[in-house]
Amino acid sequence: MATTRMVITGLLEKRSLTALELSRLAGVKEKEVYQHLSHIEKSAKAKGNRLKINPYACLSCGFRFKDRKRYHPPSRCPVCKEERISNAVFEIV
């Protein structure tokens, strides 16, 4: 029987997915997916792979959160203060 992290890792090895898509496919809450991503990143690194993140971006001004260390989505853009933020996309490469 596969653990939640094993399921998420398997999905990310096949294709790029957002946290919302991962939560639906793995059958867990989206908030739980964010908690697993830090552990999945460490496991991928140990296997010689890496967790690639296409970062969050502001839909109003285009600001990209490329240096963000946390996996949770930002609440608003630091430049224009808008709350319309696109989802990050995760993939193991």
C-alpha positions as CSV (number, residue, x, y, z in Angstrom):
1,M,0.0,0.0,0.0
2,A,1.4,3.4,-1.0
3,T,1.7,6.3,1.3
4,T,0.4,9.8,0.4
5,R,3.9,11.0,-0.3
6,M,4.6,8.0,-2.5
7,V,1.4,8.8,-4.5
8,I,2.3,12.5,-4.8
9,T,5.8,11.7,-5.9
10,G,4.6,9.2,-8.5
11,L,2.2,11.8,-9.9
12,L,4.9,14.5,-10.0
13,E,7.4,12.2,-11.8
14,K,4.8,11.7,-14.6
15,R,3.8,15.3,-15.2
16,S,3.6,18.9,-13.9
17,L,0.7,19.5,-11.5
18,T,-0.6,22.3,-9.2
19,A,-1.2,21.6,-5.5
20,L,-4.9,21.6,-6.2
21,E,-4.6,19.0,-8.9
22,L,-2.3,16.9,-6.6
23,S,-4.9,17.1,-3.8
24,R,-7.7,15.9,-6.0
25,L,-5.6,13.0,-7.5
26,A,-4.1,11.9,-4.2
27,G,-7.4,12.3,-2.3
28,V,-6.0,14.6,0.4
29,K,-6.6,18.3,1.3
30,E,-4.6,20.9,-0.6
31,K,-3.1,22.2,2.7
32,E,-1.7,18.7,3.3
33,V,0.0,18.6,-0.1
34,Y,2.0,21.7,0.8
35,Q,3.2,20.0,4.0
36,H,4.4,17.0,2.0
37,L,6.2,19.0,-0.7
38,S,9.2,19.9,1.5
39,H,9.8,16.2,2.3
40,I,9.3,15.2,-1.3
41,E,11.9,17.7,-2.3
42,K,14.4,16.2,0.1
43,S,13.6,12.6,-1.1
44,A,14.0,13.6,-4.8
45,K,17.3,15.3,-4.1
46,A,18.6,12.1,-2.4
47,K,17.7,10.1,-5.5
48,G,19.5,12.6,-7.8
49,N,16.4,14.4,-9.0
50,R,14.9,17.7,-8.0
51,L,11.5,19.3,-7.4
52,K,11.1,21.9,-10.1
53,I,8.7,24.7,-9.3
54,N,7.2,27.0,-11.9
55,P,6.6,29.9,-9.4
56,Y,3.4,31.8,-8.4
57,A,2.8,34.9,-10.4
58,C,0.6,38.0,-10.0
59,L,-2.2,38.0,-12.6
60,S,-2.4,41.8,-12.5
61,C,1.2,43.1,-12.9
62,G,3.0,39.9,-13.8
63,F,5.4,39.8,-10.8
64,R,6.9,36.3,-10.3
65,F,7.6,34.9,-6.9
66,K,10.7,33.0,-8.2
67,D,12.8,33.4,-4.9
68,R,10.0,32.2,-2.6
69,K,11.1,29.5,-0.3
70,R,7.7,28.4,1.0
71,Y,5.3,26.2,-0.9
72,H,2.1,27.8,0.3
73,P,0.6,30.4,-2.0
74,P,1.2,34.1,-1.2
75,S,-1.8,36.1,0.0
76,R,-1.1,39.1,-2.2
77,C,1.5,40.7,-4.6
78,P,4.2,42.8,-2.9
79,V,4.3,45.1,-5.9
80,C,0.7,46.0,-6.8
81,K,-1.0,44.5,-3.6
82,E,-3.5,42.6,-5.7
83,E,-4.7,39.2,-4.5
84,R,-5.1,37.5,-7.9
85,I,-2.2,35.1,-7.9
86,S,-1.7,32.2,-10.3
87,N,-0.9,28.7,-8.9
88,A,2.6,27.3,-8.8
89,V,3.2,24.2,-10.9
90,F,5.4,21.4,-9.4
91,E,7.3,18.6,-11.2
92,I,10.1,16.2,-10.4
93,V,12.8,16.2,-13.0
